[in-house]
Amino acid sequence: MTDLLTPRQLEILELVSLGKTNAAIAARLGLSKFGVDHAVITIRNKLEARDRAHAVRRAFEQGLLPVGKGQR
């Protein structure tokens, strides 16, 4: 199941789980905001999630993000 998302997508999803905006994620990872916007849409589609929060929840349920990872 972990092959559902790429390592970069998992990194972005982890930052989403920490409440970071797409603009903040882009700045932190040295990406364009457009690139992060597209990645989040791709993540949502792969996880069949209706929004960012649902994507994070599905990732936790599927074991893609370990519980407690969002504590940083």
N, C-alpha and C positions, 0 to 999 in steps of 0.2 A: 504493500500500500504506500510505502514511502516514496516509491518511484512515480507516484501520481504527480508530484510537484518537483521542479528542479531545485537544486540547492539555493539558487538566487531567489526563487519564488518562496521557498521556506524562510529565507532570511527576511524577505519583505513581509511575509505573513507574521513572523515573530514581532517585527516592529509595529505592524498593525495591531497585534494583540496587546502591545504596550500603550496603545492609544495615540500613536504618532500619526500625523497627517501625511498625505501623499507628498506634499511639499517638503516636510521635515525628513521623510524617508529619502527622498531624492537628494537632498543636501547631505545627509549623513553618508549615503552610499556613493555619492558622486555621479548620480544619474540625472536625466532630465525628468521633470515632473510628468511630462507626457509618457515617458517610458514606464514610470511607476504607475500612472493611471492605467496604462495598458496591462501591466503585470497584475494589478489588483483585479481587473476585469477577467483576465485569464484564470487567475486563482479562483475567483468566484464561480466561473463556468465549470472548471474542473471539479470543484467541490459541490457543485449544484446548490450554491448558496444564493439567497436573495439580496444580501447586503454584506457589508464588511463584518459586522458582528456575527452574523450567521456563519460566515466563512471561518471565523476564529472558533466558534463553537464546534462546527463540524470537524475542524482540524484537531481540536482536543479530543473529540469523540473517536476519531479515527487513529489517534495516537501519533499524529504528525507533529504536534507540539506537546512536549511533556508538561504535565500539570506542575504549576509553580514556576514555569519558565518566565512568565510575565511579571515576576517579582523584582526585576532589576530596575 
